């Protein structure tokens, strides 16, 4: 029996979402089907691959990718090694009348079986929730969760083969992403004129999925390096500590966050300069484009407000002296982007 158009549409959409630009962590082998058309097997495999990637938060190679390598006569172990995958999944599907039974086995890269589970769906058109439940069972090596179907008919998982030396991952365990972040910063203060600055920093993000804690360190360098200029050039070394919360689930998701940023702030104008220790509070809104992938790419807009004042580099110089009225607290707008692994 051929898959109806809604399931085909979802399968093609999922195929576009699981395309990755780096080595996969888990390879999903082509579905071995009985009483099923090749196109139906491909659709089942793609739906399973997308569900596995979303549930386990890992990069997967879909059956459409491994099918080509298997077509060259390579075994599953060889395909997984070629893709650099630490684990791989083999799937089988059997259609009896309308009902479809799907079994899956999770293997280590060396071919050792780690877990096996089976599930049943009333028909091809109702495969999506069943495949999501099967993907969860194999990803975390747990019994197949109950899925609401019209007939409420789901099979139980088979015997587990997870060795004590390799326990299943914890779905609530924090996940880290560490990498570079760059951006453009624009300081603003009443009666002052600043040079825009380039932000260069290391950024780390750790969280269980719905939110993340963020820490980093970096430099702010002015784009105008002319000593004869009348604008204020800011050079700063800073630290960051904050957190953000995702507004919804999905591979691409908006997040809101806030934090603090202690810094050493050096402002220069002409040949005069002033250096001070300061601290800023910031708020940000951003978008993570590849939340469920191993390499997370994101962009954000940040608004920072200095809490400790800094002084005008001219009025604070030894030639002119300084007064309390010289202190001001700039606001800084920043547009940033980064990637973390």
Buried (B, 14 or more C-beta within 10 A) or exposed (E): BEBEEEBBEBBEEBBEBBEBEEBBBBBBBBBBBEEBBEEBBBBBBBBBBBBBBBBBBBBBBBBBBBBEBBEEEBEBBBBBBBBBBBBBBBBBBBBEEEBBBBBBBBBBBEEEBBBBBBBBBBBBBBBBBBBBBBBBBBBBBBEBBEBEBEEEEBBEBBEBBEEEEEEBBEBEEEBEBBBBBBBBBEBEBEEBEBBBBEBEBBBBBBBEBEBBBBBBEBEBBBEEEEEEBEBBBBBBBBBBEBBBEBEEEEBBBBBBBBBBBBBEBBBBBBEBBBBBEBBBBBBBBBBBBBBBBBBBBBBBBBBBEBEBBBBBBBBBBEEEEBEEEBBBEBBBBBBBBBBBE
